[in-house]
Amino acid sequence: MRFLRAISRVVIGLTFLLSGFVKIIDPVGGGLIIEEYFKFIGGGSWHLLYQTLGIALSSTEMLLGIALLVGLRMRISCKIALLFISFFTVLTLFIAIFNPVSDCGCFGEALKLTNWQTFYKNVVFLFFAILLYNQREKFIPVAPPVWEWSFTGVYALMVLSLSAYSYRHLPMIDFMEFKVGTNIANKIDSETRKEGAVFETTLIYTKDGSRYEFSIENLPDSSYTFVDSYSKQISGGIAHMDFAISDRDGHYVTDSLLAIKSPLFIVSSPFLDRLSRRAAERINLLYDSLEHRDAAIILLSGSGWQVSDSAAARYNLKPEIFHSDFKTLLTFNRSNGGVVYMSEGSVIKKWSWRDIPLNELDGILKSDAELLSAKARIKEQLSAELTAILLLIIIGVMRFICKLLYIHKPEDEIEEGMRSISEDSVIHDI
């Protein structure tokens, strides 16, 4: 039983650590997953709330995985682990039956499972979680209670710092379909799409609690509030809508943009009305820097034209504006005001608006595009892998040092029992 208990601790701990890590390094994606669930039950467009809930959930998962692997507060950790897995087992069964979303998002964008695969996975993990719960009294503390709580606090700060860094910049590793190195022109798969395909963009607004749909040619007045948009093909052959871009007249211009031979810098803003003044200033500085170089720059907005024009006038935005679906833009670049450098239809490099390389443009434009793309991808993967390895090393070293320096005394059992009662009351309150 001791061996099975150890296996269960490692399996559940690594699962929570991996699940939390791939979402914590992509906090925007975590928020989108939460938003999908809330929209299914009729939730509104509360992006900040969903973002906060996504960060809180992934942080808790990652912290719980660390606690189980190190052996911190095992009585309460085993209980929380069982609560988590029990809840998600029921939830994923519901998702598998009714199929409200195509992917539960358990491992973010890193690993995609079908809804039934996710449910079966949770059933297996539920066995280990129940075993851990039943064996929770058998775990010997690795340090005095004050030390364990202190370690937990330090790990929590590490997790939140990692999330804050990824939110302010870009995901440490990009698992999305438009990651660096992707040739979007090939991805659209022109062989299955006939020339002459026509797309229509529909903008969704609200007023007095009701939702309304408008075309680009027939926009409402300022008393309506923009909330969403989507594009659909209305005629022509089969076409993929992964990267549909339209101009002010609603014409589909993706092919023209991807056919540009000179370097192309695309500024993406899923929510142009939320663009900060500092981001707008850096975008204009980029425009000025590229104006006298052999490079083009455009801005893709996920907002309606009325909102886009208002934001452009407010910040005096200089790049020409085109429109795309805001979800596509969030996949394209996680930053609201982020920049993507493209060459002949391929994604070469990405930056958040905070990291726009204003002083490095000459070197970037002179470098071989494919080599620059390869270096960016390698650097991205190494950063994520080294962070994950370092985290595992810290966990292993911490557990070894605690085991080496701390000897749990039998007389501590009474005190541990009192703390267990206190922790039980915490769980009951939760």
N, C-alpha and C positions, 0 to 999 in steps of 0.2 A: 504493500500500500504506500510505503514511503516513496518508492520509485514512481508510482503512478501519480502521486501527489505532486512530485517535482515536475513530471512531464506536463501535467495539467497547468501548473503555474507558468511554465515556460511557454506553452502553446497559447494560452489566453493572454499572457503578458505581451508576447511578440505580436499577436494579432491586434491588440489594442494599440500598441506602439506604432505598428505599420499603418493601421487605419487612420490614427490621429496624425501621424507625420505627413502622409501624402496630402492630407487636407489642410494641415496647418501651414504648409509651405505654399498653399494656394487658397488663401482665405476668401478671395472673391468667389472662387468656384464653390467653396463650402457654403457660402451664402446663397448661391444660385440653387444648390441642391435643396436647401431648406425652403427657398421660395417656391420651388416646384411642388413640394408637398402642401404648402399653405394655399397655393392657388387652386389645387385640386379640391380643397374644402371651402373654397370661396374667399380666401384671404385677399386683402388689397395689395397695393404696390408700396409696401413698407420696406424698402430696400435696406435701410439702416438697421431695422429690427432683425431682418433675416440675416444680415451680415454679422450682427452681434451674436445671434443664436448659433450661427455656423461656427464662429470662432470659439464660443463657449463650449459647444459640443465636441469639436475636434481637440480642443485643449484638454478637456476632461478625459477623453479617450486616451490621449497620449500620456497624460499624467498618471492615469490608472495603470497603463501598461508599464510605465517606469516603476510605479509602486510595487506591482506584482513581481517584476523581475528582480528588483533590489531586495524586496521583502519588507517594505515599509507598511506599518499599520495593517497587517494582514487580515485581522478580523473584520475591520470595516471595508478593506479593499475587496475581499472575497464577496462580501454582501453586495457592494455596489456593482461588482462585475456580474453577479447573478441577476441583479435588477436590470442592468443594461441589456444583457443577452436575452433575458426573458421577454423584455419589451420589444426588442428588435426581431425576435423570432415570431411573435404575434403580428408585428407590423409587416414583416416581409411575407408572411402567409397571406395577409390581406392583399398586399401588392401583387403577389403571384396569381391570386384568384381573379382580382378585378383589373389588374394591369393599368393603374392610373398613370404610371411613369414607366419608361422603358428600362431605367437603370436606377437602383436604389441609392447609388453614390457611396456605398460603404467604403470603397477605396478611392474615392475621388475620380480623377481622370486617369489614374495609373493603371487600374485593372477593371475591366468591364465584365460583369457576370450577368447572365439572364436572371430574371426574377425568381425562377424556380431553383436555379443553382444557388442563389443567395440564401433562399430559405433552407435548403438542404445543408448548406454550410453552417448556418446558425443552429440547426438541430444538432449537428456534431459538436459544435462548441458549447451547446447547452449542457451536454453530458459532462464535459470537463468543468464547466462553471458550477454545476451541482456538486460534483466531487469536491471541488475547492471549498465550496460553502460548508459541506458536511465535515470537512477536515480542517476548517479554519482554526480550531482550538489547538491543533497539533503543530502549528508553525511556531518556531522559537523566535522571539524578537531579535533583530540584528543589532539593535542599539537601544539606549534608554529612550523613553517616550519623547522627551524634549528634543533629543537629537533627530529622531525620526520625523517629527513635525517640522523641524528646521530644514532637514534635507528636502522634505516635500515642498516647502516654501521656496527653496532655492531652485528646484526643478520647475516649479510653476512659473517663476520669473524667467527661466530659460525658454520655456515653451512660449510664453507671451511675447518675449523679445523676438523669437524666431517668426512668430505670426506678424508682429508689427513691421519687421524688416520686409517680409514678403508682401505685405499690404502696401507699404510705401514705395516699393520698387516693383519687381515682377516675381512670379513664382520661381523658386530656386531651380526647378526643372520643369520644363514645359511639356506636358503630356497631351496637349490639345492637337487638333487636326491641322492647325496652321503653324506648327512648330518650325523652328529654324531648320532650313534644309529642304522644306516642302516646296515642290513646284506646283503652285496653285493652278496654273494653266493646264497642266496634265491632270490634276485632281478633278477638275470640272468634267473631264472625260468628253472631249468634243466629238468623239466618234459616235456617241450615243445621243448627241444633240443636233438637231437640224437647224440650219440657218433660218432666221426669221422668227425665232421664238420670242414671244412678247410676254413681259412680266408686268404685273400690277402691284403697286405698293398700297396697302391699306393702313391708315393711321387711326388709332383708337383714342378717343377723348372721353372725358366724363364731365357731366354737368348736373348738379342737383341730385347726385347719387345714381344717375343713369349713365349707361355706356352708349357711345355713338361711334360709328365708323364713317370715315371720310376718305376720299381719294386725294391724291396730291393736287389735282386740278380744282378741287372743291373743298377748301379748308374752312373751318369755322372761325368765328371771331374770338377775341381774347377772353371772353367769359367762359370758354371751354378750357379744360386742363388736359394736356397730352399725357398719356399713360403707357402706350405701347404701340408697336408697329409690326407688320409682317408683309412679306412679299410672296406672290404666287404667280404661277404661269397661267396665262389665260388663252394662249394659242401657240401653235407651232409644235415641234417635235419634243421628245423627252429631254428634260434638262435637269441638271443638279442645281439645287438652290443653296449650296454651301457658301457661295460668295457672290450674291446678287447685288450689283451696284447700279443705281439709277441716278440720272441727272435731274435737274429741276423740272423738266418736262415729263419725267416718268419713263424716259427711254433707258433701256438696258445697255450699259456701257462697260460692263466687266471685260469683255474681250478686247476692247480698245485700250483700256488701261493696262491690261496684262501684256499687251503687244508692244508697249513702249520699250524701245531698245536702250535708252539712256537710263541711268539710275533713277529710281522712283522712291521718294519718301512719302509714306502714307501716315498721316496723323489720324488716329481713330479716337472718336469720342462717343461712346454709347449714349451718354446723357450730356449733350452739349450745354444744356441750361445749368448743369452743376459744375461746369468747368471753372476752376479757380482762376483768379486774376493772374497769379504767378505762373500757372500753367499756360495761360493765353500769352503772356509776355515771352515765355521761352519758345512757344510755337512761332511767334512773330520773329523772334531773333533767328530761329532756324530758317524761316522763309527768307529773311534778309541775307543770311549767310549763303544760301543756295542760289540766290537770284543771279549771281554772276558766275556760277559754276554750271557745268553741263549736267544738271540734275533737275528733275521735276518734283514738285511737292503738291499734294492735295490733302483735303480734310474729309474724312468720312464721318457723317453724323448719324446717330441712331434716333434722333429726335425729329419731329415734324418740321416742315420748312418754316413755319411761322416761328417756332421756338428757335430754330437754327439761325434764322435771319436776325431775330432779336438778340441772341447771344453774340453773333458776329458783329452787330452794330455796337453792342455794349463794350466789347473788348477790342474792336477794330481788327478783327481777325483777317489776315491777309491771304491765306491759301484758298483756292477755289473749293467750294463745298459740294460734296455729293452725298447720296443717302444710301444706307444699308440697314438691315435689321440689327437692332441693338444687341441681340443675343449672338449674332455672327461677330459683331465687333468685340464683344467680351471674350469670345473665343480667339479672335485675331490678336488682341492685345488686352491684357487684364487692367491696364491703366487708363483712366479717363483723361485722355490727352496724350496717350502713348504714341510712340513713333515706330514704324516698321520700315526698314530699308529693304527694297526689293530690286532684283535685277533679272530682266527677261522672264518675269512671271514667277521667280523663286524668292522665297523668304530668306534673306541673308542675315539680318540681325534685328533685334528688338530692344527698345528702351522704354522705361516709364518717362513721364514728362520731367521728372526730377533729374533724370540721368541723360538727357539729350546731349550728345557729344559735340557741343558747339565749337570747341577748340580742337577737335580731332577730325574734322570733316575731310580735310585734304588727304590725310593718311588713309581714311576709310575709302574714299573715292578712288585713290590710286592703287589700292590693294586688289588682288584677284578676288572676285566675288565668291567663287567656290571655296577658295582657301579660307577666306574670312568667315564664311558660313561654317566650315568644318571646325575651325578654331573656337567659334562661339559655342557650338554644340558640345565639343569636348570639355570646354571650361564649365559649361552648365552642368554636365553630367558629373564631372569631378567634384564640383562644389557640393552637389546634393549627396553624392556617395561618401565624401569625406565627412560631411556633417553627420550623416547616419552612422558611419563607422565610429566617429569620435563619441557620439552619444552612447553607443553600445559599449565602448571602452570605458567611458565614465561610469556607466551602470555596473559593469563587471568589477572595476577597480573599487568602487564604492562598497559593493557587497563584500568583496574580499577583505578590505580594510576593516569593515564593521565586524565581520566574523572573527578577524584576527585579534582585534582590540577589545571586543566586548564579550563577556561571558555572562550569560543569563543565569541568575541565581534562583534557586527554588523559592526563597522567601519573597521573591518579586512577584510570585503568582497571585498573592492576595491583591497587591496593588494593580496588577494587570486585570484581575477580575473586576475591580471597581471601575477601571477605565473602560472595560468592555461593556459594563452596564451603561456608562455614560454615552459610549458610542452607539449602543442600541437605541438610546433615546433620540440621538441625532438622526439615525436612519428612520425611526418612527416619525419624526417631524418632517423628514423629506417626503 
